[in-house]
Amino acid sequence: MAHTATLTHGGFNLTAHIANFIERVKENRARANEYNRTFTELQRLSNRELDDIGLRRCDIADIAREHAYCS
């Protein structure tokens, strides 16, 4: 009589972990690019233009961060 042993290690799949890591890197890079684009666009506005839309220059980094990471 032959016995077959099947060994499974539940929840550990190296390929899935690598794929998830790569996806997180891509998402983080996209968010960083969005932050930089938003920050640069707002920074290029004059003080008058910023005032017209109700923003202060000192708030640009916070606004860009919220836009890229909280939406």
C-alpha positions in Angstrom: 0.0 0.0 0.0 1.5 3.4 -1.0 0.9 6.6 0.9 1.1 10.0 -0.7 1.9 13.0 1.5 0.7 16.3 0.3 2.4 19.3 1.9 0.9 22.7 1.4 1.9 25.8 3.1 -1.2 27.8 3.3 -1.0 31.5 2.6 2.6 31.7 1.3 2.9 32.2 -2.3 6.1 34.0 -3.3 4.9 34.9 -6.8 1.8 36.6 -5.3 3.9 38.5 -2.7 6.2 39.7 -5.4 3.3 40.8 -7.6 1.7 42.6 -4.7 5.0 44.4 -4.0 5.4 45.5 -7.6 1.8 46.7 -7.6 2.4 48.8 -4.4 5.6 50.3 -5.9 3.7 51.3 -9.0 0.8 52.8 -7.0 3.3 54.7 -4.8 5.2 56.0 -7.8 1.9 57.1 -9.5 0.9 59.0 -6.3 4.3 60.6 -6.0 4.1 61.8 -9.7 0.6 63.2 -9.0 1.9 65.0 -5.9 4.8 66.5 -7.9 2.6 67.5 -10.8 0.0 69.2 -8.6 2.7 70.9 -6.5 4.5 72.3 -9.6 1.3 73.5 -11.2 0.2 75.4 -8.1 3.7 76.7 -7.4 3.8 78.3 -10.9 0.7 80.4 -10.2 1.2 84.0 -9.1 0.2 85.2 -5.7 -2.7 87.0 -7.2 -3.9 83.9 -9.0 -3.6 81.9 -5.8 -5.6 84.6 -4.0 -8.3 84.5 -6.7 -8.8 80.7 -6.0 -8.6 81.1 -2.3 -5.2 79.5 -1.7 -2.1 80.6 0.2 1.4 79.8 -1.1 2.2 78.1 2.3 -0.7 75.7 1.8 0.5 74.3 -1.6 2.4 71.3 -0.2 -0.6 70.3 2.0 -3.1 70.7 -0.9 -0.8 68.6 -3.2 -0.4 65.9 -0.6 -4.1 65.7 0.1 -4.9 65.6 -3.6 -2.4 62.8 -4.3 -2.7 60.6 -1.2 -6.1 61.2 0.3 -8.3 61.0 -2.8 
